Amino acid sequence: MSRRARRALPGLLLAAGLALSAAAGEPAKGWAYEVPRELMSPFCPGRTLADCTSPQAGTLRAWLIVQEAAGRSREEVEAELLARYGDVILAEPRASGLGLAAWGLPVAAFVAGGAVVALYLRRQTRAARAERRPSAPLPPELERLVDEELRG
């Protein structure tokens, strides 16, 4: 090992140790930090629990962290929140019962609207084709006049 490398080695080891301790000192974020982004706040209508600025929402977020630290599962905590606040806390409606209608009605309305537009356009194109077709041949005198105008 060269003299220069021996001088740089302690500095490199120090930098590596600091980087490892910084990475180890950062707390791992579990489900308690994800859930507030996925649930609506019962305290701030129209906002997620993570975006709500009320003190009650802060208390609920802290309660989630404590529940995770106590070893409770995410499913247990979410079930307790649903029991406490009802379906209002869900960011997405359930895919059953009335929640299924919330998923199905927009799709059905889109399909029905597309069908109405398709029928309308089909009728309009049929009417336009019918207007382009002459219903009877022109009288001979009128045909002669048209031919004269076109020639000349």
N, C-alpha and C positions, 0 to 999 in steps of 0.2 A: 504494500500500500504506500502510495506516495505521501510526502509530507503535507502537500496541499489537501489531499483527501482526508488525512487524519485530522486536520484543522476543521474541515467542513462537517465531519461526522457528528460531533456533539450538537451543532446547530440543526442538522437534519433530524436527529433523534428528538430534539426538543420540539421541533415543528410537528413531527409525526405524533408525538405524545399529546401535544395540545389539540391537534385535529381529532384524535381518537377520543379524548376526554370531552371535547365539545359535542361530538356525535353521541357519545354515551350519556351526556348530561341532558340532552333534549328528550323530553318526555314523549313516549309513544302515544299517539292519538288513536283511541279505539272508537267503538260504536257510539259512545256518549257524545262525541264531537260530530258524528255524521247525522244522528237522529234529528237534531234541531234544524238541519237544512231540509229534512224530508217531511217534517210535520208543520202544520199551520199553527200559528199562535192563538190560543184561546183569549188572549189579552189584547192583541192588535189585529183586528179583522183585516183580512187580505194580505197578511204578511206571514212569512215563515217564522218559526220560533227563533231561528238564528238572526233574523232581521229585526225582530221586535225589540224596542228600546225600553219597554216598561220594566220596572223593578221586579214585578211578578215573573216576567219571562226570564230575567236573570236568575231568579231563585229557582225556577224550574230547570234551567240549563245546569245550574250547580247541583241540583238534586239528581239529574241524570248522571253526572260525573261520579257522585257519591254512590249511586246504585251500581255503576260499572265497577268501581273500586271494591264494593262489597261482594262482588262476584255474581251478581244477578245477571241473567241472560237478557239479551236485547228483546227477545220475544215476550218474556215475562213483564218487562218494563213497559213495552208498547201495549200489551194487553191491559195493564193497570191504567195507563193513560187513556186508552179507549173507554174503559169502564168509568173513569172519572169525568172525561170531557165529551165523550160520544164521538160520532163520526165527523164532527166539525173539525177535529184536529187532523184529519187525514188530508194530505195535499192532493191525493188522487182518489176519486170515488172507487168503492169496492166494485168488483166485476160480478156482482150478484144483486138481486132484488132491484131496488130503485137505482142503485149505482150502475147496474147493467144498462138501464135506460139512458143514463148519462153518457155512457160510451156508445150505445147503439143509435140513439136519436140523431146525432150529427151525421153519422155515416148514412143512415136511411134518408135523411133530408138531402144530403149531397147526391145520392143515387137517384132519388125522385126528381130533384132539380135537373139533373143531367138528362133523365128521360123526357121531361117536359121540353127542354131545349131541343133535344133530338127530334121530337115529334113536330115542334114548331118549324124547325129548319126543313124537315122533310116536306111538310105541307107547302112551305114557301117555294121550295125548288120545284115541286110539282106544278104549282100555279104559274111560276115563271116559264116552265116548259110549255104549258098549255097556251100561254099568251103568244109564244113565238111561232106556233104552228098556225098557218093560215086555215081558216075554217072553210072557205070556198075559193075556187079559182077566180081570178080577176076577170071582169068582162073584157071581151076582145078590144073594144075601143079604148079602155083605160090602159090595157097592156101595150097597145100601139103608142099611146102618148108617153108612157114611161120609157119605152124603147127609144123614141125620138129624143127625149130629154137626155138619156144616157149617152147617145151618140153625139149629141151635140152642141 
